[in-house]
Amino acid sequence: MLPGFSPRELKRALKRMGLELEELGNVVKVEIYLEDKKITIDKPQVVFIKSKEQTVVQVVGSMREEKLEEAPKLPEVKVSEDDVEFVASQAGVSREEARRALLESKGDIAEAILKLREKRGV
């Protein structure tokens, strides 16, 4: 918990402030992935501090860092020329703009059309 407070005192103080304290038991490991590294906390103490709007998660324990070799590669998106032509005609843009929008939307035709129309103010 927090230094200087017994668990009982802390719960009372937080309740007066409109916060609820919940300790999550039996947590084995917490892993946090960053772009270039992974932080691992084994056998952590995890506490949720809840308010009406949000939940704060407190994790206490010994941590270790590992450098990640490479970020996982996403599968390559393939778009057909028919899809490119359809998106271009529906959004009123060039084939290249349509192809770029399809790639950005991972091949989702509807999303690509909507984004292009929003961009054009249609």
N, C-alpha and C positions, 0 to 999 in steps of 0.2 A: 504494500500500500504506500502511503506517503510517510516519510520520516517525521517523527515528532507527534504523530497521531495514532491512537489505538484504533483498530477497525471500527469499534463501536462509536467512538467520538467522531470519527470521520463521517460515518453514515449519518449521524445526527446533524452535523454541520452542513453537509450537502443537502439533506432533506429540507432544512430551513431555507436554503437558497433555491429550492425548487428542482433539485437534481436527485437522480436516483443512481445508486451505486450497485453494480452487479459484478461479482467475480466469476470468471469462467473457469471451471475446474477441469482437471485432466487434460490440459493442453500439452501436447508432446513437443511441438515445434512450430515456430513462426518463421516464414521466409518472406523477404522483401526483395523484389527484383528491380534493379535499376538498369539503365541502358548498358553499363559496362561492368556491373558487379552484382553479386547476390549477398544479402545479409541474412544470416541464419541465427536464430535465438533458440537454443535447446532448453527444454523444460522451463518455459517462461511462466511468469505470473501475469495473467491477462485480466484487466479490469475494464468494464464498460461504465462510463459516466454519462448518463442519459439526461437530456433536457427535452423540452417539447419540440425544439427545432432540429436538434442534432445529437449525435452520439460521439463521444470522445473515447478512443481506445488507448489504454495505457498498457504497455508491454514492458515488463521488468525481467532482466536476466542477463546472462553473459552472452555476448554476441561475437560472431566471427564473420569475416568477410572473405568472399571468393571472387576473384576476377573472372568475368565471363569471357570466353574466347571470342564468340561472335554472337550477335543477336540472331535469334531464329529467323530464318528466311521465310517469308510468306510465299505461298504458291503463286506462280506467275498466272496472271489473268489473260485469257485469250478471248478476243472479241471477234465475231464474224463480220464480214463486210456487209452482210444484210442488216445486222444490228447497227452498224455505223451509219449506213444509208438511212435507216428508219429514224434513228435519233436525230440526224442532221435535218431530215425533212420535217420532223415534228417540232423541233426547237428553232428551226430557221437559222442554222449555223453551218459553217463549213464542215466538211468531212473530218478534217484534222481536229477541230474543236470537239466534234462529236466523239471521235476516237479517244481523245484525252479525257473527256468526261466519263466515258464508259470505263476506262482504266482506273480512274480515281474512285468510281463507284463500284469497283470490283465486278463489273459486268452487269450491274443492276440497271436495266433499261429505263425503268420509271424514275429512279433516283437521278440518273444522268439527265433526262429530259427536264425534270423539275429544277435541278440546279442551273442548267443552261437558261431556262426561261426566267428564273429569278435574277440571274446575272444580266439578262437583257431587259429586265423590268416588264416582262409580259405577264 
